[in-house]
Amino acid sequence: MVLIRPVSLADLDQLIGLAEQAGVGLTTLPRDRDLLRKRILKSHRSIENIPERPGGESYLFVMQEADSEKIVGASGVITKVGGFEPFYAYRLENQTIDSQFLKVHKQIQVLHLVREHDGPAEVGSLFLSPDYRKKDHGRFLQLVRFLFIAEYPQAFEPVVVSELRGVIDAEGHSAFWDAVGKHFFEIDFPKADYLSVVNKKFIADLMPTHPIYVPLLPPAAQRVIGKVHESSIPALKNLQAEGFTISSMVDIFDAGACVSCPRDEIRTVRQSRTAIVEQISGDVIDSPTQMIGSFTPTFRATIGPLRILAPDRIGLNAQVADVLKISVGSSIRYASLRPAPDSQPTSKRNSNDSD
């Protein structure tokens, strides 16, 4: 079985190894010991003091094998982006041009730089070791953050976004970066991606503020705007099943897609329930796979079957209870790992909505 819990400093060496597997483009899981250490310490402080209102707290969770305690994945969530260091993105808009004399009437796409100081919550830092991309591990690692948000909704902004990795090749080249950012920053994409974690001030110093007309870009750059890396397609599908829609925002470096959803309309947040453990047994429980989380004394989550005994009472098998370190009388929050066949996202936002 696998367990998801908050990261700790004891995980640093294993987390470095995980970041090295991730490669270029996963900005929030850098291959830098000092930066990762700071990220772990910030997550620890955030877990220790979950706020009544979002203030930029950052939570990083790790997935480990329950028996060996080997770290095999990571995922994170930020309660609010922006603040002192703004959240940067391009907003993709359609602009109409018209000439009666030439009988020209058409729409062209334009990129506008956005600096967001009062931004939404954001999920990111998602990476799972290739050897463990099976048995619903990836879906669980991605969706468990929404189980956490459901437990502490007041601590997160009312809109949640996710910037997905854009199209880059195996050597770390981005056609969009080569067409736009490279001319102003004079560094390659991997270096810019890394520096954006260290200090975002260089973005404000050098990023062009005027609109960028998409038809003026090379075809290779135009093709990747709003697209996601091949490895991120499963993550995108999972988010769309949760109610997220593709927004008009794209990443400023690789032009990867940004998706968004109102916090309270996220499927896991809406459908999750709390209950008291009334029964723990060795019996086989026949049920759809559930995400099951315990929040006292700290957050721990796993996946497994669950027996509903009453609206607020459930039964677990002994293995799940052991992994979560809970007993009869403990409180848990649970949600189905997969949407019911007739379950449809309720979000009304369309692909032209901004964040």
VOPAGU-2260 file (C-alpha; in pm, 1 decimal, decimal comma):
REM VOPAGU-2260
SITE   aa  ch    i         X         Y         Z
SITE  MET   A    0       0,0       0,0       0,0
SITE  VAL   A    1      97,0     363,3     -36,8
SITE  LEU   A    2      67,5     646,2     213,3
SITE  ILE   A    3      54,6    1021,1     150,7
SITE  ARG   A    4     167,4    1255,8     427,3
SITE  PRO   A    5     328,9    1599,6     470,9
SITE  VAL   A    6     694,6    1616,8     375,1
SITE  SER   A    7     963,0    1629,3     645,9
SITE  LEU   A    8    1332,0    1721,4     651,2
SITE  ALA   A    9    1414,5    1351,3     680,3
SITE  ASP   A   10    1280,9    1315,6     323,5
SITE  LEU   A   11    1528,2    1563,5     172,2
SITE  ASP   A   12    1772,8    1312,9      19,9
SITE  GLN   A   13    1495,7    1103,1    -131,8
SITE  LEU   A   14    1320,1    1416,9    -257,6
SITE  ILE   A   15    1638,9    1527,1    -434,6
SITE  GLY   A   16    1645,4    1192,2    -611,8
SITE  LEU   A   17    1283,2    1234,2    -711,9
SITE  ALA   A   18    1348,9    1585,3    -848,4
SITE  GLU   A   19    1637,1    1450,4   -1057,8
SITE  GLN   A   20    1395,7    1205,7   -1219,5
SITE  ALA   A   21    1148,2    1485,3   -1296,5
SITE  GLY   A   22    1378,3    1665,8   -1538,8
SITE  VAL   A   23    1320,4    2014,3   -1681,8
SITE  GLY   A   24     987,6    2193,4   -1651,3
SITE  LEU   A   25     876,0    2101,2   -1299,5
SITE  THR   A   26     960,7    2440,4   -1154,4
SITE  THR   A   27     832,7    2382,9    -802,5
SITE  LEU   A   28    1032,8    2064,5    -746,7
SITE  PRO   A   29    1384,5    2195,7    -822,4
SITE  ARG   A   30    1698,5    1986,4    -818,4
SITE  ASP   A   31    1851,8    2216,8    -559,6
SITE  ARG   A   32    1913,8    2100,0    -201,8
SITE  ASP   A   33    1893,3    2446,6     -43,5
SITE  LEU   A   34    1573,1    2540,6    -226,9
SITE  LEU   A   35    1408,7    2207,9    -147,0
SITE  ARG   A   36    1508,5    2241,1     216,7
SITE  LYS   A   37    1342,9    2584,0     231,6
SITE  ARG   A   38    1035,3    2440,7      61,0
SITE  ILE   A   39    1017,2    2159,4     318,6
SITE  LEU   A   40    1053,2    2400,8     611,4
SITE  LYS   A   41     782,6    2629,3     472,3
SITE  SER   A   42     550,9    2330,9     430,5
SITE  HIS   A   43     620,9    2224,0     788,7
SITE  ARG   A   44     536,6    2571,9     919,5
SITE  SER   A   45     218,0    2574,8     713,2
SITE  ILE   A   46     105,0    2234,7     844,4
SITE  GLU   A   47     174,1    2343,2    1202,3
SITE  ASN   A   48     -41,2    2655,2    1167,1
SITE  ILE   A   49    -326,1    2604,7     920,4
SITE  PRO   A   50    -480,0    2952,8     887,5
SITE  GLU   A   51    -835,7    3081,7     897,4
SITE  ARG   A   52    -771,0    3271,2     573,2
SITE  PRO   A   53    -519,6    3213,6     291,4
SITE  GLY   A   54    -188,3    3392,8     316,9
SITE  GLY   A   55      38,8    3215,3      70,6
SITE  GLU   A   56      97,4    2902,1     279,2
SITE  SER   A   57     258,2    2614,1      90,6
SITE  TYR   A   58     194,4    2244,3     155,6
SITE  LEU   A   59     409,6    1970,9       7,5
SITE  PHE   A   60     303,1    1607,5      37,9
SITE  VAL   A   61     499,5    1292,7     -37,9
SITE  MET   A   62     382,0     946,8    -137,6
SITE  GLN   A   63     569,8     658,3      19,2
SITE  GLU   A   64     548,1     282,9      25,4
SITE  ALA   A   65     378,2     204,7     353,5
SITE  ASP   A   66     616,0     -81,3     438,0
SITE  SER   A   67     955,3      37,3     313,5
SITE  GLU   A   68     889,3     414,5     355,9
SITE  LYS   A   69    1048,0     472,3      15,4
SITE  ILE   A   70     944,3     810,5    -127,0
SITE  VAL   A   71     796,2     759,3    -474,6
SITE  GLY   A   72     604,9    1080,7    -547,2
SITE  ALA   A   73     527,5    1436,9    -444,7
SITE  SER   A   74     249,9    1690,2    -490,4
SITE  GLY   A   75     186,5    2035,4    -351,6
SITE  VAL   A   76     -69,9    2308,0    -306,6
SITE  ILE   A   77     -39,4    2680,3    -230,4
SITE  THR   A   78    -323,9    2857,8     -52,9
SITE  LYS   A   79    -275,8    3179,5    -251,1
SITE  VAL   A   80     -32,3    3290,7    -521,6
SITE  GLY   A   81      88,9    3646,6    -567,5
SITE  GLY   A   82     156,5    3879,8    -280,3
SITE  PHE   A   83     501,6    4039,3    -262,4
SITE  GLU   A   84     619,2    3832,4    -558,3
SITE  PRO   A   85     339,6    3844,1    -818,6
SITE  PHE   A   86     209,3    3549,5   -1015,6
SITE  TYR   A   87     306,0    3597,8   -1381,9
SITE  ALA   A   88     122,5    3457,7   -1682,7
SITE  TYR   A   89      12,4    3548,4   -2033,2
SITE  ARG   A   90    -357,1    3595,8   -2101,2
SITE  LEU   A   91    -451,7    3478,3   -2449,2
SITE  GLU   A   92    -719,6    3697,3   -2607,7
SITE  ASN   A   93    -883,2    3725,9   -2947,3
SITE  GLN   A   94    -862,8    4070,5   -3104,5
SITE  THR   A   95   -1077,8    4170,6   -3399,9
SITE  ILE   A   96    -921,9    4364,5   -3685,6
SITE  ASP   A   97   -1133,2    4517,6   -3958,9
SITE  SER   A   98   -1082,8    4708,7   -4281,9
SITE  GLN   A   99   -1379,8    4797,7   -4502,8
SITE  PHE   A  100   -1144,3    4916,7   -4774,4
SITE  LEU   A  101    -967,5    4578,8   -4800,0
SITE  LYS   A  102   -1276,8    4384,0   -4698,3
SITE  VAL   A  103   -1079,6    4223,0   -4418,1
SITE  HIS   A  104   -1253,0    4112,9   -4101,3
SITE  LYS   A  105   -1073,2    3860,7   -3883,8
SITE  GLN   A  106    -969,1    3772,4   -3533,7
SITE  ILE   A  107    -608,9    3732,1   -3427,1
SITE  GLN   A  108    -471,5    3600,0   -3100,6
SITE  VAL   A  109    -278,2    3831,8   -2870,2
SITE  LEU   A  110     -81,1    3754,9   -2553,9
SITE  HIS   A  111    -104,6    4006,1   -2267,5
SITE  LEU   A  112     131,9    3988,6   -1970,1
SITE  VAL   A  113     -54,6    3952,8   -1639,9
SITE  ARG   A  114      89,7    4033,1   -1295,2
SITE  GLU   A  115    -137,9    3893,7   -1026,9
SITE  HIS   A  116     -67,7    4010,7    -670,0
SITE  ASP   A  117    -395,0    3877,2    -527,6
SITE  GLY   A  118    -412,9    3542,1    -696,1
SITE  PRO   A  119    -593,8    3210,0    -657,9
SITE  ALA   A  120    -486,0    2890,8    -485,5
SITE  GLU   A  121    -262,4    2668,4    -696,4
SITE  VAL   A  122    -188,5    2296,6    -713,5
SITE  GLY   A  123     149,8    2193,0    -850,6
SITE  SER   A  124     475,6    2006,1    -783,9
SITE  LEU   A  125     315,0    1685,2    -908,0
SITE  PHE   A  126     559,8    1407,4    -988,3
SITE  LEU   A  127     542,0    1030,4    -953,9
SITE  SER   A  128     833,5     795,4   -1012,2
SITE  PRO   A  129     778,0     612,1   -1343,8
SITE  ASP   A  130     796,3     273,0   -1168,2
SITE  TYR   A  131     483,6     358,2    -966,4
SITE  ARG   A  132     258,2     492,7   -1240,3
SITE  LYS   A  133       6,9     213,5   -1195,1
SITE  LYS   A  134    -273,4      99,1    -962,2
SITE  ASP   A  135    -425,6     450,4    -946,1
SITE  HIS   A  136    -118,4     590,6    -770,8
SITE  GLY   A  137     -94,7     891,0   -1004,0
SITE  ARG   A  138    -460,5     981,9    -971,7
SITE  PHE   A  139    -443,3     949,1    -592,6
SITE  LEU   A  140    -129,1    1164,1    -567,4
SITE  GLN   A  141    -299,3    1432,5    -773,4
SITE  LEU   A  142    -645,2    1430,6    -613,4
SITE  VAL   A  143    -545,3    1389,4    -248,9
SITE  ARG   A  144    -478,4    1764,4    -236,2
SITE  PHE   A  145    -848,8    1825,8    -291,5
SITE  LEU   A  146    -928,5    1601,3       5,1
SITE  PHE   A  147    -700,2    1826,7     209,9
SITE  ILE   A  148    -868,2    2140,5      72,5
SITE  ALA   A  149   -1209,2    1994,8     156,8
SITE  GLU   A  150   -1101,4    1961,0     521,0
SITE  TYR   A  151    -970,4    2320,4     541,3
SITE  PRO   A  152   -1163,8    2521,1     278,7
SITE  GLN   A  153   -1125,8    2848,7     470,7
SITE  ALA   A  154    -747,4    2825,0     427,5
SITE  PHE   A  155    -764,6    2837,8      46,4
SITE  GLU   A  156    -870,9    3099,4    -206,3
SITE  PRO   A  157   -1214,1    3037,6    -366,6
SITE  VAL   A  158   -1058,1    2960,2    -706,5
SITE  VAL   A  159    -795,3    2689,6    -763,6
SITE  VAL   A  160    -563,5    2683,2   -1066,6
SITE  SER   A  161    -297,5    2455,0   -1201,9
SITE  GLU   A  162     -22,0    2540,2   -1449,7
SITE  LEU   A  163      57,3    2228,9   -1650,2
SITE  ARG   A  164     395,9    2161,7   -1798,9
SITE  GLY   A  165     417,7    2294,3   -2152,8
SITE  VAL   A  166     570,0    2135,0   -2460,6
SITE  ILE   A  167     946,9    2096,6   -2426,2
SITE  ASP   A  168    1175,2    1841,5   -2587,2
SITE  ALA   A  169    1400,6    1584,7   -2421,4
SITE  GLU   A  170    1690,7    1831,1   -2415,5
SITE  GLY   A  171    1484,4    2097,6   -2239,1
SITE  HIS   A  172    1419,2    2322,3   -2539,4
SITE  SER   A  173    1093,5    2517,3   -2560,0
SITE  ALA   A  174     985,5    2654,6   -2898,0
SITE  PHE   A  175     787,3    2929,1   -2725,6
SITE  TRP   A  176    1078,5    3032,1   -2505,8
SITE  ASP   A  177    1312,2    3040,0   -2805,9
SITE  ALA   A  178    1066,1    3267,4   -2988,8
SITE  VAL   A  179     990,3    3507,7   -2702,1
SITE  GLY   A  180    1175,7    3492,5   -2371,2
SITE  LYS   A  181    1518,1    3403,8   -2503,3
SITE  HIS   A  182    1547,9    3737,7   -2684,1
SITE  PHE   A  183    1504,0    3935,2   -2361,0
SITE  PHE   A  184    1665,8    3715,1   -2096,6
SITE  GLU   A  185    1962,4    3578,1   -2295,0
SITE  ILE   A  186    1955,6    3249,4   -2101,9
SITE  ASP   A  187    1823,2    2908,2   -2199,1
SITE  PHE   A  188    1488,1    2770,2   -2088,6
SITE  PRO   A  189    1614,6    2536,2   -1811,3
SITE  LYS   A  190    1808,3    2824,5   -1652,3
SITE  ALA   A  191    1508,9    3059,9   -1666,5
SITE  ASP   A  192    1283,3    2788,0   -1526,9
SITE  TYR   A  193    1519,2    2738,9   -1233,1
SITE  LEU   A  194    1567,6    3110,0   -1162,6
SITE  SER   A  195    1192,3    3166,0   -1148,2
SITE  VAL   A  196    1196,4    2965,1    -823,5
SITE  VAL   A  197    1496,1    3149,8    -678,1
SITE  ASN   A  198    1375,4    3504,8    -740,3
SITE  LYS   A  199    1102,8    3630,4    -974,0
SITE  LYS   A  200    1236,3    3988,3    -984,7
SITE  PHE   A  201    1424,5    3921,0   -1307,6
SITE  ILE   A  202    1089,6    3859,1   -1476,0
SITE  ALA   A  203     968,5    4208,3   -1387,2
SITE  ASP   A  204    1302,5    4353,4   -1495,5
SITE  LEU   A  205    1317,7    4197,3   -1840,3
SITE  MET   A  206     983,9    4055,7   -1953,5
SITE  PRO   A  207     828,4    4270,0   -2231,1
SITE  THR   A  208     510,6    4441,8   -2113,8
SITE  HIS   A  209     356,9    4511,9   -2453,4
SITE  PRO   A  210     111,9    4269,5   -2621,0
SITE  ILE   A  211     258,9    3990,9   -2831,3
SITE  TYR   A  212      73,9    3919,1   -3155,9
SITE  VAL   A  213      69,2    3542,7   -3199,2
SITE  PRO   A  214      72,8    3546,1   -3583,7
SITE  LEU   A  215     414,4    3714,8   -3570,1
SITE  LEU   A  216     566,3    3419,1   -3386,1
SITE  PRO   A  217     726,4    3123,8   -3566,3
SITE  PRO   A  218     478,7    2841,6   -3644,6
SITE  ALA   A  219     656,9    2608,1   -3401,1
SITE  ALA   A  220     595,6    2854,3   -3118,0
SITE  GLN   A  221     233,4    2915,2   -3217,1
SITE  ARG   A  222     155,8    2543,1   -3214,4
SITE  VAL   A  223     251,6    2493,2   -2848,2
SITE  ILE   A  224      56,7    2785,2   -2696,9
SITE  GLY   A  225    -194,1    2645,1   -2449,4
SITE  LYS   A  226     -73,6    2286,5   -2504,4
SITE  VAL   A  227      59,9    2045,2   -2242,4
SITE  HIS   A  228     357,7    1813,8   -2234,5
SITE  GLU   A  229     278,5    1456,6   -2336,2
SITE  SER   A  230     352,6    1338,1   -1982,7
SITE  SER   A  231      98,6    1587,6   -1842,7
SITE  ILE   A  232    -197,8    1468,1   -2050,6
SITE  PRO   A  233    -318,1    1217,6   -1784,3
SITE  ALA   A  234    -297,8    1491,8   -1520,2
SITE  LEU   A  235    -501,7    1724,7   -1740,6
SITE  LYS   A  236    -770,2    1459,6   -1791,4
SITE  ASN   A  237    -789,9    1395,7   -1417,1
SITE  LEU   A  238    -834,1    1766,7   -1348,0
SITE  GLN   A  239   -1101,7    1799,4   -1614,9
SITE  ALA   A  240   -1288,9    1507,5   -1455,1
SITE  GLU   A  241   -1276,3    1704,6   -1129,3
SITE  GLY   A  242   -1441,9    2005,7   -1294,2
SITE  PHE   A  243   -1139,3    2209,2   -1408,7
SITE  THR   A  244   -1153,4    2387,3   -1743,7
SITE  ILE   A  245    -878,4    2529,3   -1961,9
SITE  SER   A  246    -851,1    2901,1   -1897,3
SITE  SER   A  247    -721,4    3184,7   -2111,2
SITE  MET   A  248    -394,8    3193,2   -1914,0
SITE  VAL   A  249     -71,6    3028,4   -2030,1
SITE  ASP   A  250     269,9    2999,6   -1869,7
SITE  ILE   A  251     504,9    3287,9   -1950,9
SITE  PHE   A  252     801,3    3060,3   -2022,7
SITE  ASP   A  253     672,2    2754,1   -2211,4
SITE  ALA   A  254     310,3    2868,2   -2283,7
SITE  GLY   A  255     171,0    2557,1   -2114,3
SITE  ALA   A  256    -201,7    2548,5   -2039,6
SITE  CYS   A  257    -347,1    2676,2   -1714,9
SITE  VAL   A  258    -669,6    2519,5   -1584,8
SITE  SER   A  259    -900,2    2651,5   -1313,9
SITE  CYS   A  260   -1206,9    2562,9   -1109,7
SITE  PRO   A  261   -1399,8    2727,2    -825,1
SITE  ARG   A  262   -1278,5    2558,1    -505,9
SITE  ASP   A  263   -1621,0    2444,8    -390,2
SITE  GLU   A  264   -1709,4    2299,7    -732,3
SITE  ILE   A  265   -1413,6    2059,6    -741,9
SITE  ARG   A  266   -1564,7    1710,8    -750,9
SITE  THR   A  267   -1362,3    1572,9    -459,4
SITE  VAL   A  268   -1435,6    1880,0    -246,3
SITE  ARG   A  269   -1809,8    1856,9    -319,4
SITE  GLN   A  270   -1845,3    1483,2    -272,9
SITE  SER   A  271   -1610,7    1418,5      18,5
SITE  ARG   A  272   -1771,4    1323,6     350,1
SITE  THR   A  273   -1661,1    1299,5     712,4
SITE  ALA   A  274   -1737,3     998,5     929,8
SITE  ILE   A  275   -1639,3     817,0    1246,2
SITE  VAL   A  276   -1469,7     477,9    1225,2
SITE  GLU   A  277   -1711,2     238,4    1393,8
SITE  GLN   A  278   -1568,5     -92,3    1279,6
SITE  ILE   A  279   -1223,1    -229,3    1191,6
SITE  SER   A  280   -1200,9    -588,4    1075,4
SITE  GLY   A  281   -1010,5    -831,5     862,1
SITE  ASP   A  282   -1309,9    -886,7     635,5
SITE  VAL   A  283   -1292,0    -820,1     264,2
SITE  ILE   A  284   -1483,2    -500,3     185,7
SITE  ASP   A  285   -1636,6    -474,2    -159,6
SITE  SER   A  286   -1655,3    -106,2    -255,9
SITE  PRO   A  287   -1519,0     139,5    -511,8
SITE  THR   A  288   -1168,1     258,9    -425,3
SITE  GLN   A  289   -1182,1     547,7    -180,7
SITE  MET   A  290    -937,3     817,9     -80,3
SITE  ILE   A  291    -934,5     804,4     298,1
SITE  GLY   A  292    -769,3    1074,1     505,9
SITE  SER   A  293    -703,6    1121,3     875,9
SITE  PHE   A  294    -624,2    1473,4     996,2
SITE  THR   A  295    -541,8    1423,8    1364,9
SITE  PRO   A  296    -272,2    1462,9    1485,1
SITE  THR   A  297    -152,6    1529,9    1129,3
SITE  PHE   A  298    -261,6    1453,3     775,3
SITE  ARG   A  299    -223,2    1097,1     646,5
SITE  ALA   A  300    -408,6     946,4     351,7
SITE  THR   A  301    -428,7     620,0     161,7
SITE  ILE   A  302    -660,4     443,4     -80,6
SITE  GLY   A  303    -870,6     136,7     -16,3
SITE  PRO   A  304   -1223,2       1,9      36,0
SITE  LEU   A  305   -1468,6     142,7     283,9
SITE  ARG   A  306   -1799,8      15,3     422,3
SITE  ILE   A  307   -2071,4     272,5     490,1
SITE  LEU   A  308   -2259,5     168,0     804,1
SITE  ALA   A  309   -2460,1     490,7     848,9
SITE  PRO   A  310   -2442,2     843,3     702,6
SITE  ASP   A  311   -2168,0     933,6     952,3
SITE  ARG   A  312   -2030,7     588,0    1042,5
SITE  ILE   A  313   -1796,3     367,5     837,4
SITE  GLY   A  314   -1606,5      42,0     857,5
SITE  LEU   A  315   -1245,3     -12,9     745,0
SITE  ASN   A  316   -1024,9    -313,1     699,9
SITE  ALA   A  317    -735,3    -350,2     939,6
SITE  GLN   A  318    -469,6    -280,8     677,8
SITE  VAL   A  319    -608,9      63,9     593,0
SITE  ALA   A  320    -651,3     149,8     960,6
SITE  ASP   A  321    -293,3      45,4    1031,3
SITE  VAL   A  322    -150,3     259,5     751,6
SITE  LEU   A  323    -345,8     562,4     873,6
SITE  LYS   A  324    -263,6     488,1    1239,9
SITE  ILE   A  325    -628,3     519,4    1340,2
SITE  SER   A  326    -863,2     316,6    1557,4
SITE  VAL   A  327   -1233,2     280,9    1633,2
SITE  GLY   A  328   -1366,6     626,0    1718,6
SITE  SER   A  329   -1127,0     812,4    1488,1
SITE  SER   A  330   -1262,6    1073,2    1247,6
SITE  ILE   A  331   -1181,7    1047,6     876,5
SITE  ARG   A  332   -1271,3    1222,7     551,1
SITE  TYR   A  333   -1325,2    1015,6     239,9
SITE  ALA   A  334   -1414,1    1051,1    -127,1
SITE  SER   A  335   -1430,6     813,7    -420,1
SITE  LEU   A  336   -1107,9     803,9    -617,1
SITE  ARG   A  337   -1302,0     810,3    -944,2
SITE  PRO   A  338   -1615,4    1004,7   -1035,9
SITE  ALA   A  339   -1934,7     802,4   -1056,0
SITE  PRO   A  340   -2032,4     722,9   -1418,4
SITE  ASP   A  341   -2321,8     969,7   -1407,0
SITE  SER   A  342   -2124,8    1237,3   -1221,3
SITE  GLN   A  343   -2068,7    1552,7   -1425,3
SITE  PRO   A  344   -1854,7    1854,7   -1329,6
SITE  THR   A  345   -2071,6    2149,5   -1226,2
SITE  SER   A  346   -1833,4    2424,7   -1328,4
SITE  LYS   A  347   -1985,9    2667,5   -1578,8
SITE  ARG   A  348   -1661,8    2840,2   -1671,1
SITE  ASN   A  349   -1559,0    2817,9   -2035,0
SITE  SER   A  350   -1219,4    2810,7   -2196,9
SITE  ASN   A  351   -1213,6    3188,7   -2239,8
SITE  ASP   A  352   -1252,0    3265,1   -1869,8
SITE  SER   A  353    -954,9    3425,8   -1702,6
SITE  ASP   A  354    -828,6    3350,2   -1353,8
